[in-house]
């Protein structure tokens, strides 16, 4: 009887190869699972928070004009315009206001016809929102009791914007109702009361001119605070752009950035405002 001793002592390489392949596959699957269930969700959550933070800036910059008027008469109590900055085109604003008044009157007439056809009166506190697309801009119209607010927007309103406008109108109603009920034509009280209320909901000062704080203060912040690369980049852009002027608009700075970095840039810009490195020119 012959025994093949060599076959008994030779290692089974197939088993080792299979084990090695299984180990590699399990490592790959583990890495993919880590990416799918930990890394990507964490990154997505971080990006979502960034979008929420920067939406505030986007909502403000989307506003071209604000008109607050009487719902029943269409008479404007307060007008704030950001669109027609050129003095030669100021007269065009009256055309917009006339269009708004016409639209307001048409909406009110339709509501009254609906009340008559239904045989019942609609509740006066009913909130009504209408959005009109005029190709190059949008009208966002919202009613609350006897107040009507009209926003002229560059783009369609965000969900955040819609919710804020509803809250804003209720607040304005509390502030203005006693003056609108028996209005004597005096606009000064509205010029005094409306801006602080608007600024509770929208950082409208973002649309005004800004400037850098004093050099001494900025150097102090640079030493004490950990300014990000993006924040330092913004400071460099501002230093280059304001050589020939006393101040700057935030939009001018943001417009220098490529769309892909827009949200991170806006977030860094707002951080500089909170740190008071950048301050309103009138502040």
C-alpha positions in Angstrom: 0.0 0.0 0.0 1.4 3.4 -1.0 0.7 6.5 1.0 0.9 10.0 -0.6 2.4 11.8 2.3 2.9 15.1 0.4 -0.8 15.6 0.0 -1.4 15.3 3.8 1.1 18.0 4.8 0.5 20.5 2.0 -1.6 23.5 3.3 -5.1 24.0 1.9 -4.5 27.3 0.1 -8.1 27.5 -1.1 -9.4 27.8 2.5 -7.0 30.7 3.1 -7.9 32.4 -0.1 -11.6 32.2 0.8 -11.0 33.6 4.3 -8.9 36.4 2.9 -11.7 37.3 0.4 -14.3 37.2 3.1 -12.2 39.5 5.3 -11.8 42.0 2.5 -15.5 41.9 1.5 -16.6 42.4 5.2 -14.1 45.3 5.5 -15.5 46.9 2.4 -19.1 46.4 3.5 -18.3 47.8 6.9 -16.7 50.9 5.4 -19.8 51.3 3.1 -22.1 50.9 6.1 -20.2 53.5 8.0 -20.4 55.9 5.1 -24.1 55.2 4.4 -25.4 55.2 8.0 -23.0 57.5 9.8 -20.8 59.8 7.6 -23.4 60.7 4.9 -26.3 61.3 7.4 -24.0 63.5 9.5 -22.9 65.5 6.5 -26.5 65.8 5.3 -27.6 67.0 8.7 -24.8 69.6 8.8 -25.7 70.8 5.3 -29.4 71.1 6.3 -28.5 73.2 9.3 -26.4 75.4 7.1 -29.3 75.9 4.7 -31.6 76.8 7.5 -29.2 79.4 8.8 -28.6 81.0 5.5 -32.3 81.1 4.5 -32.7 84.2 6.7 -30.2 86.2 4.6 -31.8 84.9 1.4 -35.3 85.8 2.5 -34.2 89.4 3.3 -32.3 89.8 0.0 -35.3 88.5 -1.9 -37.4 91.5 -0.8 -37.6 94.4 -3.3 -40.4 96.5 -1.7 -42.9 96.4 1.1 -46.4 98.0 1.1 -48.7 97.9 4.1 -52.3 99.1 3.3 -55.9 99.1 4.4 -57.5 95.9 3.1 -60.9 97.6 2.4 -59.7 100.9 0.9 -56.3 100.0 -0.6 -54.8 103.1 0.9 -51.1 102.6 1.8 -50.0 103.4 5.3 -46.3 102.4 4.8 -44.0 101.9 1.8 -40.5 100.7 1.9 -38.7 100.4 -1.4 -35.3 98.8 -2.1 -35.6 98.2 -5.8 -35.6 101.7 -7.4 -32.3 103.0 -6.0 -31.7 105.1 -9.1 -33.1 108.6 -8.6 -34.0 108.8 -12.3 -36.4 105.9 -12.0 -38.1 106.9 -8.7 -41.2 107.8 -10.6 -41.7 104.2 -11.6 -42.5 103.3 -7.9 -45.9 105.1 -8.2 -46.8 102.8 -11.1 -46.1 99.8 -8.9 -48.1 101.2 -6.1 -51.0 101.9 -8.5 -50.8 98.3 -9.7 -50.8 97.0 -6.1 -53.8 99.2 -5.3 -55.7 97.9 -8.3 -54.9 94.3 -7.4 -55.9 94.9 -3.8 -59.2 96.4 -5.0 -59.8 93.4 -7.3 -59.1 90.9 -4.5 -61.5 92.8 -2.1 -64.2 92.9 -4.8 -63.9 89.1 -5.4 -64.2 88.5 -1.7 -67.3 90.5 -1.4 -68.9 88.7 -4.3 -68.0 85.4 -2.7 -69.7 86.5 0.5 -72.8 87.5 -1.4 -72.9 84.3 -3.4 -72.4 82.2 -0.2 -75.1 84.2 1.7 -72.7 84.5 4.6 -70.0 86.9 5.7 -66.4 85.7 5.8 -64.7 86.1 9.1 -62.7 89.3 9.2 -59.7 87.7 10.8 -59.4 85.1 8.1 -55.8 85.0 6.7 -55.6 85.0 3.0 -52.4 84.7 0.9 -52.0 85.3 -2.8 -48.9 84.9 -4.9 -48.7 86.5 -8.4 -46.0 85.8 -10.9 -45.0 88.8 -13.0 -42.2 86.9 -14.8 -39.4 89.2 -13.6 -40.7 89.5 -10.0 -43.4 88.2 -7.7 -46.2 89.8 -5.7 -46.7 88.1 -2.3 -50.0 89.5 -0.8 -51.2 88.5 2.7 -54.3 89.7 4.6 -55.1 89.7 8.2 -58.3 91.4 9.5 -58.2 94.9 8.0 -54.5 94.9 7.1 -52.9 93.9 3.8 -49.2 93.5 3.3 -47.7 93.3 -0.2 -44.1 92.2 -0.8 -42.5 92.6 -4.2 -40.0 89.7 -4.4 -37.3 88.8 -6.9 -38.0 85.1 -6.5 -40.9 82.9 -5.2 -41.3 83.1 -1.4 -39.8 80.3 0.7 -41.8 78.4 3.3 -39.9 80.2 6.1 -40.9 83.5 4.5 -44.6 82.6 4.3 -44.8 81.6 8.0 -43.0 84.7 9.1 -45.3 87.0 7.1 -48.4 85.5 8.8 -46.8 86.1 12.3 -45.7 89.6 11.2 -49.2 90.6 10.2 -50.7 89.5 13.5 -48.1 91.5 15.3 -48.7 94.6 13.1 -52.4 94.3 13.8 -51.8 94.6 17.5 -49.5 97.6 17.0 -51.6 99.5 14.4 -55.3 98.6 14.8 -56.1 101.5 17.0 -54.6 103.9 14.5 -56.0 102.3 11.3 -59.6 102.3 12.6 -59.9 106.0 12.8 -57.0 107.1 10.5 -56.7 110.8 10.0 -54.2 110.6 7.1 -51.1 111.1 9.3 -48.3 108.7 8.2 -45.8 109.6 10.8 -47.1 107.2 13.4 -46.7 104.3 10.9 -43.2 105.4 9.9 -42.4 105.2 13.7 -44.2 101.9 14.6 -43.8 99.7 11.5 -39.9 99.5 11.0 -39.2 98.0 14.5 -42.0 95.4 14.0 -40.7 94.5 10.5 -37.2 94.1 11.9 -38.4 91.7 14.6 -39.1 89.2 11.8 -36.8 90.2 9.0 -33.2 91.6 9.3 -33.9 94.4 6.8 -30.8 96.2 7.9 -29.0 93.5 5.9 -30.1 95.6 2.8 -28.5 98.8 4.1 -24.8 99.8 3.9 -22.2 98.2 6.2 -18.7 99.1 7.1 -15.8 97.5 8.9 -15.4 98.1 12.6 -12.3 100.0 13.8 -8.9 98.4 13.0 -8.1 98.1 16.7 -11.2 96.1 17.4 -10.7 93.8 14.3 -7.2 93.0 15.3 -8.4 92.2 18.8 -11.0 89.8 17.4 -8.3 88.2 15.2 -6.2 87.5 18.2 -9.0 86.3 20.5 -11.4 84.6 18.1 -10.7 81.7 15.8 -11.7 83.2 12.5 -12.2 80.7 9.7 -10.6 80.8 6.4 -13.8 81.9 4.8 -14.2 84.8 7.3 -10.6 85.9 6.6 -11.4 85.6 2.9 -14.4 87.9 3.3 -12.3 90.5 5.1 -9.8 90.4 2.3 -12.6 91.0 -0.3 -14.0 93.9 1.7 -10.6 95.5 2.1 -10.1 95.4 -1.6 -13.6 96.6 -2.5 -13.9 99.6 -0.2 -10.9 101.6 -1.2 -13.0 104.2 -3.0 -16.1 104.2 -0.8 -17.0 104.5 2.9 -19.2 101.5 3.0 -20.5 98.5 1.1 -23.6 96.4 0.7 -23.6 92.7 1.7 -25.0 91.7 -1.6 -21.9 93.2 -3.4 -19.6 91.0 -1.3 -21.8 87.9 -1.8 -21.9 88.4 -5.5 -18.1 87.9 -5.7 -18.5 84.2 -4.8 -19.3 81.2 -7.0 -22.7 79.6 -6.5 -21.2 76.4 -5.1 -19.8 78.2 -2.0 -22.7 80.6 -1.5 -24.2 79.1 1.7 -20.8 78.7 3.4 -19.9 82.3 2.4 -23.2 83.7 3.7 -22.8 81.8 7.0 -19.3 83.2 7.5 -20.6 86.7 6.6 -23.3 86.5 9.3 -20.7 85.3 11.8 -18.6 88.4 11.1 -21.8 90.5 11.7 -22.5 88.7 15.0 -18.9 89.2 16.1 -19.3 92.9 15.1 -16.3 92.8 12.8 -18.8 94.1 10.2 -21.3 96.6 11.4 -24.2 98.7 9.9 -22.9 102.1 8.6 -25.5 104.0 10.6 -25.0 101.9 13.8 
